[in-house]
Amino acid sequence: MENKNEKFEVSMKRLDDIVRSLENGSADLDSALALYEEGIGLVRKCGKMLDDAEKKIKILQSDGEGNMTERDFEAKDE
């Protein structure tokens, strides 16, 4: 069974390869469009994987008296 991190890393590597191919300008128009569409799909896939991972992250917080509480992680917008 493939690990989600491996799938993410493989997708990111492929996305990097696509960007490099598009930047070097060696692909014909049809190939460039196909690469672009594949890249958009990978960006969406990786974004969803990151969103799903963020939903799983929990924060443990102490109340100062040694009691621990758990709360959901909230990403700060940059």
mmCIF file of the N, C-alpha and C atoms, coordinates in Angstrom:
data_MODEL
# 
_entry.id   MODEL 
# 
loop_
_atom_site.group_PDB 
_atom_site.id 
_atom_site.type_symbol 
_atom_site.label_atom_id 
_atom_site.label_alt_id 
_atom_site.label_comp_id 
_atom_site.label_asym_id 
_atom_site.label_entity_id 
_atom_site.label_seq_id 
_atom_site.pdbx_PDB_ins_code 
_atom_site.Cartn_x 
_atom_site.Cartn_y 
_atom_site.Cartn_z 
_atom_site.occupancy 
_atom_site.B_iso_or_equiv 
_atom_site.pdbx_formal_charge 
_atom_site.auth_seq_id 
_atom_site.auth_comp_id 
_atom_site.auth_asym_id 
_atom_site.auth_atom_id 
_atom_site.pdbx_PDB_model_num 
ATOM 1   N N  . MET A 1 1  ? 0.851  -1.191 0.000   1.00 0.00 ? 1  MET A N  1 
ATOM 2   C CA . MET A 1 1  ? 0.000  0.000  0.000   1.00 0.00 ? 1  MET A CA 1 
ATOM 3   C C  . MET A 1 1  ? 0.888  1.242  0.000   1.00 0.00 ? 1  MET A C  1 
ATOM 4   N N  . GLU A 1 2  ? 0.555  2.188  -0.855  1.00 0.00 ? 2  GLU A N  1 
ATOM 5   C CA . GLU A 1 2  ? 1.376  3.395  -0.985  1.00 0.00 ? 2  GLU A CA 1 
ATOM 6   C C  . GLU A 1 2  ? 1.006  4.402  0.084   1.00 0.00 ? 2  GLU A C  1 
ATOM 7   N N  . ASN A 1 3  ? 2.001  4.983  0.680   1.00 0.00 ? 3  ASN A N  1 
ATOM 8   C CA . ASN A 1 3  ? 1.850  5.983  1.736   1.00 0.00 ? 3  ASN A CA 1 
ATOM 9   C C  . ASN A 1 3  ? 1.396  7.302  1.126   1.00 0.00 ? 3  ASN A C  1 
ATOM 10  N N  . LYS A 1 4  ? 0.476  8.031  1.807   1.00 0.00 ? 4  LYS A N  1 
ATOM 11  C CA . LYS A 1 4  ? -0.002 9.323  1.287   1.00 0.00 ? 4  LYS A CA 1 
ATOM 12  C C  . LYS A 1 4  ? 1.131  10.315 1.095   1.00 0.00 ? 4  LYS A C  1 
ATOM 13  N N  . ASN A 1 5  ? 2.130  10.297 1.980   1.00 0.00 ? 5  ASN A N  1 
ATOM 14  C CA . ASN A 1 5  ? 3.272  11.193 1.818   1.00 0.00 ? 5  ASN A CA 1 
ATOM 15  C C  . ASN A 1 5  ? 4.026  10.879 0.535   1.00 0.00 ? 5  ASN A C  1 
ATOM 16  N N  . GLU A 1 6  ? 4.155  9.593  0.218   1.00 0.00 ? 6  GLU A N  1 
ATOM 17  C CA . GLU A 1 6  ? 4.818  9.224  -1.028  1.00 0.00 ? 6  GLU A CA 1 
ATOM 18  C C  . GLU A 1 6  ? 4.019  9.732  -2.217  1.00 0.00 ? 6  GLU A C  1 
ATOM 19  N N  . LYS A 1 7  ? 2.712  9.582  -2.162  1.00 0.00 ? 7  LYS A N  1 
ATOM 20  C CA . LYS A 1 7  ? 1.889  10.074 -3.259  1.00 0.00 ? 7  LYS A CA 1 
ATOM 21  C C  . LYS A 1 7  ? 2.049  11.585 -3.407  1.00 0.00 ? 7  LYS A C  1 
ATOM 22  N N  . PHE A 1 8  ? 2.084  12.283 -2.279  1.00 0.00 ? 8  PHE A N  1 
ATOM 23  C CA . PHE A 1 8  ? 2.259  13.732 -2.318  1.00 0.00 ? 8  PHE A CA 1 
ATOM 24  C C  . PHE A 1 8  ? 3.616  14.075 -2.908  1.00 0.00 ? 8  PHE A C  1 
ATOM 25  N N  . GLU A 1 9  ? 4.657  13.414 -2.421  1.00 0.00 ? 9  GLU A N  1 
ATOM 26  C CA . GLU A 1 9  ? 6.006  13.697 -2.910  1.00 0.00 ? 9  GLU A CA 1 
ATOM 27  C C  . GLU A 1 9  ? 6.140  13.373 -4.399  1.00 0.00 ? 9  GLU A C  1 
ATOM 28  N N  . VAL A 1 10 ? 5.553  12.267 -4.836  1.00 0.00 ? 10 VAL A N  1 
ATOM 29  C CA . VAL A 1 10 ? 5.607  11.896 -6.261  1.00 0.00 ? 10 VAL A CA 1 
ATOM 30  C C  . VAL A 1 10 ? 4.877  12.949 -7.087  1.00 0.00 ? 10 VAL A C  1 
ATOM 31  N N  . SER A 1 11 ? 3.719  13.383 -6.604  1.00 0.00 ? 11 SER A N  1 
ATOM 32  C CA . SER A 1 11 ? 2.955  14.412 -7.326  1.00 0.00 ? 11 SER A CA 1 
ATOM 33  C C  . SER A 1 11 ? 3.720  15.727 -7.398  1.00 0.00 ? 11 SER A C  1 
ATOM 34  N N  . MET A 1 12 ? 4.350  16.112 -6.300  1.00 0.00 ? 12 MET A N  1 
ATOM 35  C CA . MET A 1 12 ? 5.132  17.353 -6.296  1.00 0.00 ? 12 MET A CA 1 
ATOM 36  C C  . MET A 1 12 ? 6.326  17.254 -7.246  1.00 0.00 ? 12 MET A C  1 
ATOM 37  N N  . LYS A 1 13 ? 6.967  16.108 -7.288  1.00 0.00 ? 13 LYS A N  1 
ATOM 38  C CA . LYS A 1 13 ? 8.109  15.906 -8.199  1.00 0.00 ? 13 LYS A CA 1 
ATOM 39  C C  . LYS A 1 13 ? 7.639  16.023 -9.644  1.00 0.00 ? 13 LYS A C  1 
ATOM 40  N N  . ARG A 1 14 ? 6.510  15.393 -9.957  1.00 0.00 ? 14 ARG A N  1 
ATOM 41  C CA . ARG A 1 14 ? 5.972  15.466 -11.317 1.00 0.00 ? 14 ARG A CA 1 
ATOM 42  C C  . ARG A 1 14 ? 5.609  16.912 -11.656 1.00 0.00 ? 14 ARG A C  1 
ATOM 43  N N  . LEU A 1 15 ? 5.015  17.618 -10.715 1.00 0.00 ? 15 LEU A N  1 
ATOM 44  C CA . LEU A 1 15 ? 4.669  19.021 -10.940 1.00 0.00 ? 15 LEU A CA 1 
ATOM 45  C C  . LEU A 1 15 ? 5.919  19.851 -11.212 1.00 0.00 ? 15 LEU A C  1 
ATOM 46  N N  . ASP A 1 16 ? 6.973  19.600 -10.462 1.00 0.00 ? 16 ASP A N  1 
ATOM 47  C CA . ASP A 1 16 ? 8.246  20.290 -10.690 1.00 0.00 ? 16 ASP A CA 1 
ATOM 48  C C  . ASP A 1 16 ? 8.775  19.997 -12.090 1.00 0.00 ? 16 ASP A C  1 
ATOM 49  N N  . ASP A 1 17 ? 8.679  18.738 -12.513 1.00 0.00 ? 17 ASP A N  1 
ATOM 50  C CA . ASP A 1 17 ? 9.133  18.359 -13.863 1.00 0.00 ? 17 ASP A CA 1 
ATOM 51  C C  . ASP A 1 17 ? 8.320  19.084 -14.940 1.00 0.00 ? 17 ASP A C  1 
ATOM 52  N N  . ILE A 1 18 ? 7.016  19.193 -14.710 1.00 0.00 ? 18 ILE A N  1 
ATOM 53  C CA . ILE A 1 18 ? 6.146  19.879 -15.674 1.00 0.00 ? 18 ILE A CA 1 
ATOM 54  C C  . ILE A 1 18 ? 6.520  21.349 -15.775 1.00 0.00 ? 18 ILE A C  1 
ATOM 55  N N  . VAL A 1 19 ? 6.725  21.989 -14.636 1.00 0.00 ? 19 VAL A N  1 
ATOM 56  C CA . VAL A 1 19 ? 7.101  23.408 -14.639 1.00 0.00 ? 19 VAL A CA 1 
ATOM 57  C C  . VAL A 1 19 ? 8.409  23.607 -15.396 1.00 0.00 ? 19 VAL A C  1 
ATOM 58  N N  . ARG A 1 20 ? 9.376  22.755 -15.145 1.00 0.00 ? 20 ARG A N  1 
ATOM 59  C CA . ARG A 1 20 ? 10.659 22.872 -15.853 1.00 0.00 ? 20 ARG A CA 1 
ATOM 60  C C  . ARG A 1 20 ? 10.483 22.699 -17.355 1.00 0.00 ? 20 ARG A C  1 
ATOM 61  N N  . SER A 1 21 ? 9.656  21.735 -17.748 1.00 0.00 ? 21 SER A N  1 
ATOM 62  C CA . SER A 1 21 ? 9.409  21.505 -19.176 1.00 0.00 ? 21 SER A CA 1 
ATOM 63  C C  . SER A 1 21 ? 8.744  22.713 -19.822 1.00 0.00 ? 21 SER A C  1 
ATOM 64  N N  . LEU A 1 22 ? 7.779  23.297 -19.131 1.00 0.00 ? 22 LEU A N  1 
ATOM 65  C CA . LEU A 1 22 ? 7.093  24.464 -19.692 1.00 0.00 ? 22 LEU A CA 1 
ATOM 66  C C  . LEU A 1 22 ? 8.012  25.684 -19.739 1.00 0.00 ? 22 LEU A C  1 
ATOM 67  N N  . GLU A 1 23 ? 8.855  25.819 -18.716 1.00 0.00 ? 23 GLU A N  1 
ATOM 68  C CA . GLU A 1 23 ? 9.768  26.967 -18.691 1.00 0.00 ? 23 GLU A CA 1 
ATOM 69  C C  . GLU A 1 23 ? 10.822 26.909 -19.787 1.00 0.00 ? 23 GLU A C  1 
ATOM 70  N N  . ASN A 1 24 ? 11.266 25.704 -20.141 1.00 0.00 ? 24 ASN A N  1 
ATOM 71  C CA . ASN A 1 24 ? 12.321 25.644 -21.158 1.00 0.00 ? 24 ASN A CA 1 
ATOM 72  C C  . ASN A 1 24 ? 11.774 25.844 -22.566 1.00 0.00 ? 24 ASN A C  1 
ATOM 73  N N  . GLY A 1 25 ? 10.456 25.791 -22.740 1.00 0.00 ? 25 GLY A N  1 
ATOM 74  C CA . GLY A 1 25 ? 9.824  26.139 -24.003 1.00 0.00 ? 25 GLY A CA 1 
ATOM 75  C C  . GLY A 1 25 ? 10.059 25.180 -25.146 1.00 0.00 ? 25 GLY A C  1 
ATOM 76  N N  . SER A 1 26 ? 10.490 23.974 -24.878 1.00 0.00 ? 26 SER A N  1 
ATOM 77  C CA . SER A 1 26 ? 10.803 23.042 -25.957 1.00 0.00 ? 26 SER A CA 1 
ATOM 78  C C  . SER A 1 26 ? 9.588  22.256 -26.451 1.00 0.00 ? 26 SER A C  1 
ATOM 79  N N  . ALA A 1 27 ? 8.487  22.278 -25.716 1.00 0.00 ? 27 ALA A N  1 
ATOM 80  C CA . ALA A 1 27 ? 7.303  21.515 -26.109 1.00 0.00 ? 27 ALA A CA 1 
ATOM 81  C C  . ALA A 1 27 ? 6.485  22.289 -27.139 1.00 0.00 ? 27 ALA A C  1 
ATOM 82  N N  . ASP A 1 28 ? 5.873  21.537 -28.074 1.00 0.00 ? 28 ASP A N  1 
ATOM 83  C CA . ASP A 1 28 ? 4.977  22.192 -29.024 1.00 0.00 ? 28 ASP A CA 1 
ATOM 84  C C  . ASP A 1 28 ? 3.697  22.601 -28.285 1.00 0.00 ? 28 ASP A C  1 
ATOM 85  N N  . LEU A 1 29 ? 2.838  23.340 -28.932 1.00 0.00 ? 29 LEU A N  1 
ATOM 86  C CA . LEU A 1 29 ? 1.658  23.904 -28.287 1.00 0.00 ? 29 LEU A CA 1 
ATOM 87  C C  . LEU A 1 29 ? 0.751  22.828 -27.680 1.00 0.00 ? 29 LEU A C  1 
ATOM 88  N N  . ASP A 1 30 ? 0.477  21.772 -28.437 1.00 0.00 ? 30 ASP A N  1 
ATOM 89  C CA . ASP A 1 30 ? -0.400 20.711 -27.924 1.00 0.00 ? 30 ASP A CA 1 
ATOM 90  C C  . ASP A 1 30 ? 0.197  20.031 -26.698 1.00 0.00 ? 30 ASP A C  1 
ATOM 91  N N  . SER A 1 31 ? 1.488  19.769 -26.741 1.00 0.00 ? 31 SER A N  1 
ATOM 92  C CA . SER A 1 31 ? 2.159  19.140 -25.601 1.00 0.00 ? 31 SER A CA 1 
ATOM 93  C C  . SER A 1 31 ? 2.176  20.078 -24.397 1.00 0.00 ? 31 SER A C  1 
ATOM 94  N N  . ALA A 1 32 ? 2.419  21.349 -24.649 1.00 0.00 ? 32 ALA A N  1 
ATOM 95  C CA . ALA A 1 32 ? 2.447  22.332 -23.562 1.00 0.00 ? 32 ALA A CA 1 
ATOM 96  C C  . ALA A 1 32 ? 1.076  22.444 -22.903 1.00 0.00 ? 32 ALA A C  1 
ATOM 97  N N  . LEU A 1 33 ? 0.011  22.440 -23.687 1.00 0.00 ? 33 LEU A N  1 
ATOM 98  C CA . LEU A 1 33 ? -1.337 22.497 -23.132 1.00 0.00 ? 33 LEU A CA 1 
ATOM 99  C C  . LEU A 1 33 ? -1.648 21.248 -22.302 1.00 0.00 ? 33 LEU A C  1 
ATOM 100 N N  . ALA A 1 34 ? -1.219 20.089 -22.796 1.00 0.00 ? 34 ALA A N  1 
ATOM 101 C CA . ALA A 1 34 ? -1.437 18.842 -22.049 1.00 0.00 ? 34 ALA A CA 1 
ATOM 102 C C  . ALA A 1 34 ? -0.664 18.864 -20.730 1.00 0.00 ? 34 ALA A C  1 
ATOM 103 N N  . LEU A 1 35 ? 0.567  19.360 -20.771 1.00 0.00 ? 35 LEU A N  1 
ATOM 104 C CA . LEU A 1 35 ? 1.359  19.468 -19.549 1.00 0.00 ? 35 LEU A CA 1 
ATOM 105 C C  . LEU A 1 35 ? 0.723  20.445 -18.570 1.00 0.00 ? 35 LEU A C  1 
ATOM 106 N N  . TYR A 1 36 ? 0.238  21.565 -19.093 1.00 0.00 ? 36 TYR A N  1 
ATOM 107 C CA . TYR A 1 36 ? -0.406 22.567 -18.252 1.00 0.00 ? 36 TYR A CA 1 
ATOM 108 C C  . TYR A 1 36 ? -1.632 21.971 -17.557 1.00 0.00 ? 36 TYR A C  1 
ATOM 109 N N  . GLU A 1 37 ? -2.467 21.269 -18.318 1.00 0.00 ? 37 GLU A N  1 
ATOM 110 C CA . GLU A 1 37 ? -3.664 20.652 -17.738 1.00 0.00 ? 37 GLU A CA 1 
ATOM 111 C C  . GLU A 1 37 ? -3.298 19.604 -16.685 1.00 0.00 ? 37 GLU A C  1 
ATOM 112 N N  . GLU A 1 38 ? -2.263 18.813 -16.949 1.00 0.00 ? 38 GLU A N  1 
ATOM 113 C CA . GLU A 1 38 ? -1.804 17.843 -15.963 1.00 0.00 ? 38 GLU A CA 1 
ATOM 114 C C  . GLU A 1 38 ? -1.319 18.558 -14.704 1.00 0.00 ? 38 GLU A C  1 
ATOM 115 N N  . GLY A 1 39 ? -0.599 19.649 -14.893 1.00 0.00 ? 39 GLY A N  1 
ATOM 116 C CA . GLY A 1 39 ? -0.091 20.427 -13.765 1.00 0.00 ? 39 GLY A CA 1 
ATOM 117 C C  . GLY A 1 39 ? -1.213 20.995 -12.916 1.00 0.00 ? 39 GLY A C  1 
ATOM 118 N N  . ILE A 1 40 ? -2.249 21.515 -13.543 1.00 0.00 ? 40 ILE A N  1 
ATOM 119 C CA . ILE A 1 40 ? -3.400 22.055 -12.810 1.00 0.00 ? 40 ILE A CA 1 
ATOM 120 C C  . ILE A 1 40 ? -4.046 20.950 -11.975 1.00 0.00 ? 40 ILE A C  1 
ATOM 121 N N  . GLY A 1 41 ? -4.180 19.777 -12.549 1.00 0.00 ? 41 GLY A N  1 
ATOM 122 C CA . GLY A 1 41 ? -4.743 18.642 -11.814 1.00 0.00 ? 41 GLY A CA 1 
ATOM 123 C C  . GLY A 1 41 ? -3.893 18.273 -10.611 1.00 0.00 ? 41 GLY A C  1 
ATOM 124 N N  . LEU A 1 42 ? -2.577 18.300 -10.785 1.00 0.00 ? 42 LEU A N  1 
ATOM 125 C CA . LEU A 1 42 ? -1.674 17.974 -9.684  1.00 0.00 ? 42 LEU A CA 1 
ATOM 126 C C  . LEU A 1 42 ? -1.727 19.032 -8.584  1.00 0.00 ? 42 LEU A C  1 
ATOM 127 N N  . VAL A 1 43 ? -1.841 20.295 -8.965  1.00 0.00 ? 43 VAL A N  1 
ATOM 128 C CA . VAL A 1 43 ? -1.947 21.367 -7.969  1.00 0.00 ? 43 VAL A CA 1 
ATOM 129 C C  . VAL A 1 43 ? -3.202 21.158 -7.127  1.00 0.00 ? 43 VAL A C  1 
ATOM 130 N N  . ARG A 1 44 ? -4.302 20.832 -7.782  1.00 0.00 ? 44 ARG A N  1 
ATOM 131 C CA . ARG A 1 44 ? -5.560 20.591 -7.049  1.00 0.00 ? 44 ARG A CA 1 
ATOM 132 C C  . ARG A 1 44 ? -5.433 19.374 -6.137  1.00 0.00 ? 44 ARG A C  1 
ATOM 133 N N  . LYS A 1 45 ? -4.844 18.311 -6.660  1.00 0.00 ? 45 LYS A N  1 
ATOM 134 C CA . LYS A 1 45 ? -4.678 17.075 -5.876  1.00 0.00 ? 45 LYS A CA 1 
ATOM 135 C C  . LYS A 1 45 ? -3.813 17.341 -4.648  1.00 0.00 ? 45 LYS A C  1 
ATOM 136 N N  . CYS A 1 46 ? -2.686 18.009 -4.835  1.00 0.00 ? 46 CYS A N  1 
ATOM 137 C CA . CYS A 1 46 ? -1.783 18.294 -3.714  1.00 0.00 ? 46 CYS A CA 1 
ATOM 138 C C  . CYS A 1 46 ? -2.432 19.243 -2.714  1.00 0.00 ? 46 CYS A C  1 
ATOM 139 N N  . GLY A 1 47 ? -3.168 20.233 -3.201  1.00 0.00 ? 47 GLY A N  1 
ATOM 140 C CA . GLY A 1 47 ? -3.871 21.149 -2.314  1.00 0.00 ? 47 GLY A CA 1 
ATOM 141 C C  . GLY A 1 47 ? -4.879 20.426 -1.445  1.00 0.00 ? 47 GLY A C  1 
ATOM 142 N N  . LYS A 1 48 ? -5.607 19.495 -2.033  1.00 0.00 ? 48 LYS A N  1 
ATOM 143 C CA . LYS A 1 48 ? -6.584 18.714 -1.261  1.00 0.00 ? 48 LYS A CA 1 
ATOM 144 C C  . LYS A 1 48 ? -5.877 17.838 -0.234  1.00 0.00 ? 48 LYS A C  1 
ATOM 145 N N  . MET A 1 49 ? -4.761 17.246 -0.615  1.00 0.00 ? 49 MET A N  1 
ATOM 146 C CA . MET A 1 49 ? -4.018 16.413 0.324   1.00 0.00 ? 49 MET A CA 1 
ATOM 147 C C  . MET A 1 49 ? -3.530 17.247 1.514   1.00 0.00 ? 49 MET A C  1 
ATOM 148 N N  . LEU A 1 50 ? -3.072 18.460 1.250   1.00 0.00 ? 50 LEU A N  1 
ATOM 149 C CA . LEU A 1 50 ? -2.622 19.345 2.330   1.00 0.00 ? 50 LEU A CA 1 
ATOM 150 C C  . LEU A 1 50 ? -3.793 19.771 3.215   1.00 0.00 ? 50 LEU A C  1 
ATOM 151 N N  . ASP A 1 51 ? -4.927 20.083 2.600   1.00 0.00 ? 51 ASP A N  1 
ATOM 152 C CA . ASP A 1 51 ? -6.117 20.450 3.383   1.00 0.00 ? 51 ASP A CA 1 
ATOM 153 C C  . ASP A 1 51 ? -6.555 19.298 4.279   1.00 0.00 ? 51 ASP A C  1 
ATOM 154 N N  . ASP A 1 52 ? -6.555 18.087 3.729   1.00 0.00 ? 52 ASP A N  1 
ATOM 155 C CA . ASP A 1 52 ? -6.942 16.905 4.512   1.00 0.00 ? 52 ASP A CA 1 
ATOM 156 C C  . ASP A 1 52 ? -5.981 16.677 5.669   1.00 0.00 ? 52 ASP A C  1 
ATOM 157 N N  . ALA A 1 53 ? -4.695 16.857 5.418   1.00 0.00 ? 53 ALA A N  1 
ATOM 158 C CA . ALA A 1 53 ? -3.700 16.671 6.478   1.00 0.00 ? 53 ALA A CA 1 
ATOM 159 C C  . ALA A 1 53 ? -3.891 17.719 7.572   1.00 0.00 ? 53 ALA A C  1 
ATOM 160 N N  . GLU A 1 54 ? -4.177 18.959 7.179   1.00 0.00 ? 54 GLU A N  1 
ATOM 161 C CA . GLU A 1 54 ? -4.378 20.036 8.149   1.00 0.00 ? 54 GLU A CA 1 
ATOM 162 C C  . GLU A 1 54 ? -5.560 19.738 9.068   1.00 0.00 ? 54 GLU A C  1 
ATOM 163 N N  . LYS A 1 55 ? -6.596 19.119 8.525   1.00 0.00 ? 55 LYS A N  1 
ATOM 164 C CA . LYS A 1 55 ? -7.780 18.791 9.318   1.00 0.00 ? 55 LYS A CA 1 
ATOM 165 C C  . LYS A 1 55 ? -7.474 17.750 10.387  1.00 0.00 ? 55 LYS A C  1 
ATOM 166 N N  . LYS A 1 56 ? -6.424 16.966 10.190  1.00 0.00 ? 56 LYS A N  1 
ATOM 167 C CA . LYS A 1 56 ? -6.065 15.906 11.127  1.00 0.00 ? 56 LYS A CA 1 
ATOM 168 C C  . LYS A 1 56 ? -5.160 16.400 12.254  1.00 0.00 ? 56 LYS A C  1 
ATOM 169 N N  . ILE A 1 57 ? -4.583 17.563 12.086  1.00 0.00 ? 57 ILE A N  1 
ATOM 170 C CA . ILE A 1 57 ? -3.631 18.073 13.072  1.00 0.00 ? 57 ILE A CA 1 
ATOM 171 C C  . ILE A 1 57 ? -4.390 18.625 14.278  1.00 0.00 ? 57 ILE A C  1 
ATOM 172 N N  . LYS A 1 58 ? -3.966 18.220 15.452  1.00 0.00 ? 58 LYS A N  1 
ATOM 173 C CA . LYS A 1 58 ? -4.556 18.703 16.701  1.00 0.00 ? 58 LYS A CA 1 
ATOM 174 C C  . LYS A 1 58 ? -3.469 19.409 17.508  1.00 0.00 ? 58 LYS A C  1 
ATOM 175 N N  . ILE A 1 59 ? -3.872 20.386 18.290  1.00 0.00 ? 59 ILE A N  1 
ATOM 176 C CA . ILE A 1 59 ? -2.968 21.130 19.144  1.00 0.00 ? 59 ILE A CA 1 
ATOM 177 C C  . ILE A 1 59 ? -3.264 20.753 20.591  1.00 0.00 ? 59 ILE A C  1 
ATOM 178 N N  . LEU A 1 60 ? -2.223 20.381 21.329  1.00 0.00 ? 60 LEU A N  1 
ATOM 179 C CA . LEU A 1 60 ? -2.377 20.152 22.765  1.00 0.00 ? 60 LEU A CA 1 
ATOM 180 C C  . LEU A 1 60 ? -1.994 21.432 23.477  1.00 0.00 ? 60 LEU A C  1 
ATOM 181 N N  . GLN A 1 61 ? -2.834 21.850 24.392  1.00 0.00 ? 61 GLN A N  1 
ATOM 182 C CA . GLN A 1 61 ? -2.624 23.124 25.074  1.00 0.00 ? 61 GLN A CA 1 
ATOM 183 C C  . GLN A 1 61 ? -2.786 22.911 26.575  1.00 0.00 ? 61 GLN A C  1 
ATOM 184 N N  . SER A 1 62 ? -1.854 23.466 27.341  1.00 0.00 ? 62 SER A N  1 
ATOM 185 C CA . SER A 1 62 ? -1.917 23.377 28.801  1.00 0.00 ? 62 SER A CA 1 
ATOM 186 C C  . SER A 1 62 ? -2.670 24.583 29.339  1.00 0.00 ? 62 SER A C  1 
ATOM 187 N N  . ASP A 1 63 ? -3.477 24.351 30.393  1.00 0.00 ? 63 ASP A N  1 
ATOM 188 C CA . ASP A 1 63 ? -4.234 25.454 30.987  1.00 0.00 ? 63 ASP A CA 1 
ATOM 189 C C  . ASP A 1 63 ? -3.481 26.126 32.133  1.00 0.00 ? 63 ASP A C  1 
ATOM 190 N N  . GLY A 1 64 ? -2.220 25.769 32.333  1.00 0.00 ? 64 GLY A N  1 
ATOM 191 C CA . GLY A 1 64 ? -1.429 26.376 33.388  1.00 0.00 ? 64 GLY A CA 1 
ATOM 192 C C  . GLY A 1 64 ? -1.466 25.596 34.687  1.00 0.00 ? 64 GLY A C  1 
ATOM 193 N N  . GLU A 1 65 ? -2.430 24.705 34.821  1.00 0.00 ? 65 GLU A N  1 
ATOM 194 C CA . GLU A 1 65 ? -2.540 23.883 36.017  1.00 0.00 ? 65 GLU A CA 1 
ATOM 195 C C  . GLU A 1 65 ? -2.162 22.430 35.725  1.00 0.00 ? 65 GLU A C  1 
ATOM 196 N N  . GLY A 1 66 ? -1.568 22.220 34.589  1.00 0.00 ? 66 GLY A N  1 
ATOM 197 C CA . GLY A 1 66 ? -1.157 20.864 34.212  1.00 0.00 ? 66 GLY A CA 1 
ATOM 198 C C  . GLY A 1 66 ? -2.212 20.087 33.459  1.00 0.00 ? 66 GLY A C  1 
ATOM 199 N N  . ASN A 1 67 ? -3.379 20.664 33.266  1.00 0.00 ? 67 ASN A N  1 
ATOM 200 C CA . ASN A 1 67 ? -4.433 19.999 32.501  1.00 0.00 ? 67 ASN A CA 1 
ATOM 201 C C  . ASN A 1 67 ? -4.228 20.288 31.021  1.00 0.00 ? 67 ASN A C  1 
ATOM 202 N N  . MET A 1 68 ? -4.317 19.241 30.210  1.00 0.00 ? 68 MET A N  1 
ATOM 203 C CA . MET A 1 68 ? -4.125 19.385 28.770  1.00 0.00 ? 68 MET A CA 1 
ATOM 204 C C  . MET A 1 68 ? -5.476 19.330 28.067  1.00 0.00 ? 68 MET A C  1 
ATOM 205 N N  . THR A 1 69 ? -5.645 20.212 27.110  1.00 0.00 ? 69 THR A N  1 
ATOM 206 C CA . THR A 1 69 ? -6.839 20.192 26.275  1.00 0.00 ? 69 THR A CA 1 
ATOM 207 C C  . THR A 1 69 ? -6.401 20.090 24.827  1.00 0.00 ? 69 THR A C  1 
ATOM 208 N N  . GLU A 1 70 ? -7.277 19.556 24.027  1.00 0.00 ? 70 GLU A N  1 
ATOM 209 C CA . GLU A 1 70 ? -6.990 19.378 22.611  1.00 0.00 ? 70 GLU A CA 1 
ATOM 210 C C  . GLU A 1 70 ? -7.904 20.297 21.816  1.00 0.00 ? 70 GLU A C  1 
ATOM 211 N N  . ARG A 1 71 ? -7.327 20.928 20.789  1.00 0.00 ? 71 ARG A N  1 
ATOM 212 C CA . ARG A 1 71 ? -8.140 21.760 19.906  1.00 0.00 ? 71 ARG A CA 1 
ATOM 213 C C  . ARG A 1 71 ? -7.652 21.576 18.477  1.00 0.00 ? 71 ARG A C  1 
ATOM 214 N N  . ASP A 1 72 ? -8.488 21.942 17.529  1.00 0.00 ? 72 ASP A N  1 
ATOM 215 C CA . ASP A 1 72 ? -8.112 21.817 16.126  1.00 0.00 ? 72 ASP A CA 1 
ATOM 216 C C  . ASP A 1 72 ? -7.071 22.855 15.749  1.00 0.00 ? 72 ASP A C  1 
ATOM 217 N N  . PHE A 1 73 ? -6.224 22.494 14.830  1.00 0.00 ? 73 PHE A N  1 
ATOM 218 C CA . PHE A 1 73 ? -5.233 23.405 14.283  1.00 0.00 ? 73 PHE A CA 1 
ATOM 219 C C  . PHE A 1 73 ? -5.927 24.392 13.361  1.00 0.00 ? 73 PHE A C  1 
ATOM 220 N N  . GLU A 1 74 ? -5.599 25.647 13.484  1.00 0.00 ? 74 GLU A N  1 
ATOM 221 C CA . GLU A 1 74 ? -6.135 26.671 12.585  1.00 0.00 ? 74 GLU A CA 1 
ATOM 222 C C  . GLU A 1 74 ? -4.965 27.358 11.902  1.00 0.00 ? 74 GLU A C  1 
ATOM 223 N N  . ALA A 1 75 ? -4.877 27.170 10.601  1.00 0.00 ? 75 ALA A N  1 
ATOM 224 C CA . ALA A 1 75 ? -3.777 27.777 9.853   1.00 0.00 ? 75 ALA A CA 1 
ATOM 225 C C  . ALA A 1 75 ? -3.966 29.272 9.789   1.00 0.00 ? 75 ALA A C  1 
ATOM 226 N N  . LYS A 1 76 ? -2.872 29.991 9.904   1.00 0.00 ? 76 LYS A N  1 
ATOM 227 C CA . LYS A 1 76 ? -2.909 31.451 9.781   1.00 0.00 ? 76 LYS A CA 1 
ATOM 228 C C  . LYS A 1 76 ? -2.750 31.802 8.310   1.00 0.00 ? 76 LYS A C  1 
ATOM 229 N N  . ASP A 1 77 ? -3.615 32.662 7.816   1.00 0.00 ? 77 ASP A N  1 
ATOM 230 C CA . ASP A 1 77 ? -3.481 33.121 6.428   1.00 0.00 ? 77 ASP A CA 1 
ATOM 231 C C  . ASP A 1 77 ? -2.278 34.019 6.321   1.00 0.00 ? 77 ASP A C  1 
ATOM 232 N N  . GLU A 1 78 ? -1.515 33.809 5.273   1.00 0.00 ? 78 GLU A N  1 
ATOM 233 C CA . GLU A 1 78 ? -0.304 34.624 5.081   1.00 0.00 ? 78 GLU A CA 1 
ATOM 234 C C  . GLU A 1 78 ? -0.567 35.745 4.138   1.00 0.00 ? 78 GLU A C  1 
# 
